[in-house]
Every structure is written in C-alpha cells, then in structure tokens.
Amino acid sequence: MRHLLAAALAATLSLPAAAADPQVEAMAATVDAKVLAWRRDLHQHPELGNREARTARQVADHLRALGFDDIRTGVATTGVTAVLRGGKPGPRIAVRADMDALPVSERSGLPFASKATAQFRGETVGVMHACGHDAHTAILMGVAEALAAARADLPGEILFVFQPAEEGPPDGEAGGASEMLRQGLFTGFKPQAVFGLHVFSTLNAGQVGWRSGPAMAASDRFNIVVQGRQTHGSRPWGGVDPIVAAADLIGTAQTIVSRRQNISRLPVVVSFGAIKGGIRYNIIPDSVELIGTIRTFDEGMRQSVFADLANVADKVAAAHGATVVAKIPDKPGNPVTVNDPALTARVVPSLRKAVGDANVVEMDLNMGAEDFSFYAREVPGFFFFVGATPRGQDAIRAPSNHSPEFFLDEEALKVGTRAMLQVLLDHQRGAGA
C-alpha cells in the first residue's frame, strides 16, 4: 500500500498541466509548488472547527505578505478575510475556502498523514482533513498569490474568505458561514457574486463537476435521548431497556424515507451517526443517546420528516415503556446550496476552458450539504467540484470524503487552482458573459 501511494504522489508532480488558457497556465505554474507544500503541511496539522488557530495564522501571514487590504482575523472565532483591489474598475466578488478538519483517525498511509488528536464531545479523537479542506485552503492561498501578482491588470475587487467550522462548530458554540455573515462579512463589502469549490471523491482527478440550481441538500441534525430505567443485565424485567427501544426506533425510522416520502420526486436521507449508552456488559443503562442527520431538497418534505421522526421516536419508545427527549432539528441547519442559474451559465464556459469539455461533468443532486449555501442566499453563488480520486480508479467505489482512508490525488490541486483562476478572471473581465 505504501509503495503504491508513494508512486501516486511522485506521479502527481509530473502530471501534465491542465489545459487552461496560456495566461492562467502561466499564473498557476508560479504557485503550483507552494500549493502542494501548503496542502501537505495543513494535512499534517489539521484542526477542528473554531480551533483553526495555526491554519488561520498561516493564511493571515500569507495575505499580509501579498499586500492585501482590510485583513481581518478572528472572524467567527478563527476566520480570516481580506480584500484584493485590482488596478482597473470592475465588479466586487467573493471567493471562499473552508479550513476545518474532522474528528477522524487517518488511515491513508501517506508520509504526511495526520497524527493529531483533540477533544470532541468529551472524547479524545484523531483529527484528519478527511473532507479535503486542506486542499481548499491551499488552492485559495495559491489563487490569492497568483492574482496579487497580476493586480495591476485585474478589474474590480475580490474578497477572500477563509472560513472556520464548515463542518459545524463545537456544541454550544456559534460558527461557520452563518456566523461570519452575522458578524458583518457582507456588510462593508457586498459582493455581486460568491464562488467556492470542493474536492470530491466521486470524480476522478482532472474532472470538474457542476450543477445549476439546487445542487447540494439542506442538512439538519437531530438528537434523541431514549430514557429507560437502569437494572441488572440478568433482570431486564426489573427496569426499562433503552437499548432495545433505541434499536427498534432506529429500525422503524428507516420507513420514514422508504414508505412515507415520495422519493420519486426528490431524494431524502435520514441517517443515524452515533449511538451512545451504557458502560458495562451486565448493566442495562438508564438512557441511550442517538444523533444523526436529515437531508432534503424541499421544505415541505423537510418538515414532514421532522414530524415523522418525532412521532416514531415517541411512539416506539412508549411501546417499550420508555420515554424520549427529542430535538428535531437539534439546531438550525444548512439550507439547500443553490447555484444561481444565470451565474452558472456564465461560469461553465470558464470551467470548460480550464480543463477541456470532456472533463466537465454535469452532476446529479448531491445529498451532501455545504454552509456555502448561506452565502449563496445573500448573493448569486456558484459552487463546483474538483475530482480527487486518481485516474483509472473507480471513483464511485473510492473511499469517500469523511472516510479515514480518503485520498486526494494531488492533481486536484493543479486543477482546482487553474479552474478557480479562470472563473475569477473571466468573471471580472466579462469573458464568461
């Protein structure tokens, strides 16, 4: 496994550049080596949401060295923003990268794999850039440097947003895109459009994916506590078993999607992500906690799932003599990520120019969620995907984002840098119109 990874990493460095236009290719080539080094460094030193102090410091120092204006740090806890002012008149736009990692113990076998740990929900956990935000941050740092070098000929102004806690802030804290907006991100600098990208395992390296209109699902968290009555494991009749009740609840909840939602119209997902209860083999505990996520594209379906899950939780628990405390949703979630159709029509030709027609893929609805959606509710937004799985490997079967074995083919760094540069330059110059 290790020798195969080493070969893949070495091959990445010699891959031919993406087929961007000559100017974009020249701009990107000046930062390729730095983007690669930044990504590997960030990957080796991941930080959870609202804890990205090292990452934010590195980003802010870089932007200062480039001579950016209006540099702000500590936005929404650890966020960094800055403005690049071009030498020619033009529109104001924003571009965003997320910086946070996940509570995942890495099993990639990379020579720069993370060995970091942190506290999460009261437990010591491994920390890994299992979603690729290290790549997003490195790519945007490279884009910032390439555009700064060409600022004299750059029309307009670009707000660079390095965002914490896209995966959600720690319990009890505010964070992410909604908090950046609440703290006035777009108050003093109102962009005419906002852009972002995401590396993605279901596309191969060299490919770029897009979708007009609704692209990524709304996401909501739920928390259900099944309350029983503790007893000895040898005498289950002496108490109320919340583990059996919770198991029944989870099984019955699967019918919410399979039997109650018209998924021929739009998809719905209900997933349980954690079950916590009990401490010892011969003790039936007092309670079991269930947490999970709901993914929808339609507000009516979303509210219907909330009601159905609350009903299942209450009635199934009651059938076992247990009770429930249910928070459905647990807190406000991410809305649907919508790519503005008019902006999308302008931008897709830039993607084709950057990577070639054959490598630009119109994608299906994505049940993943993104808090980029909050920015795209304020101004027209466009969010696209960059392939992460090595060429020749079945991307559908590859370890997915959020997996401990998630592997980013570093060709994605070159492709992402060129695609974003092309999109931003064309938009500012009106070439995508």
GIPEZI-V335190 format. One record per run of one state. SS is the DSSP state (alpha for helix, beta for strand, coil for the rest). FROM is the first residue (numbers start at 0). LEN is the number of residues. If there is no record, write none. Layout:
ss = (SS:SS)
from = (FROM:FROM)
len = (LEN:LEN)
//
This chain:
ss = (coil:alpha:coil:alpha:coil:alpha:coil:alpha:coil:beta:coil:beta:coil:beta:coil:beta:coil:beta:coil:beta:coil:beta:coil:alpha:coil:alpha:coil:beta:coil:alpha:coil:beta:coil:beta:coil:beta:coil:beta:coil:beta:coil:beta:coil:alpha:coil:beta:coil:alpha:coil:beta:coil:beta:coil:beta:coil:alpha:coil:beta:coil:beta:coil:beta:coil:alpha:coil:alpha:beta:coil:beta:coil:alpha:coil:beta:coil:alpha:coil)
from = (0:1:13:21:29:31:44:52:65:68:75:78:85:87:98:101:102:116:120:122:126:127:128:132:149:150:153:154:163:175:182:193:204:207:210:212:216:217:227:228:229:230:232:235:238:239:240:241:260:268:276:282:284:286:296:298:319:322:328:333:334:336:339:340:355:356:359:362:365:366:371:378:380:389:410:429)
len = (1:12:8:8:2:13:8:13:3:7:3:7:2:11:3:1:14:4:2:4:1:1:4:17:1:3:1:9:12:7:11:11:3:3:2:4:1:10:1:1:1:2:3:3:1:1:1:19:8:8:6:2:2:10:2:21:3:6:5:1:2:3:1:15:1:3:3:3:1:5:7:2:9:21:19:4)
//
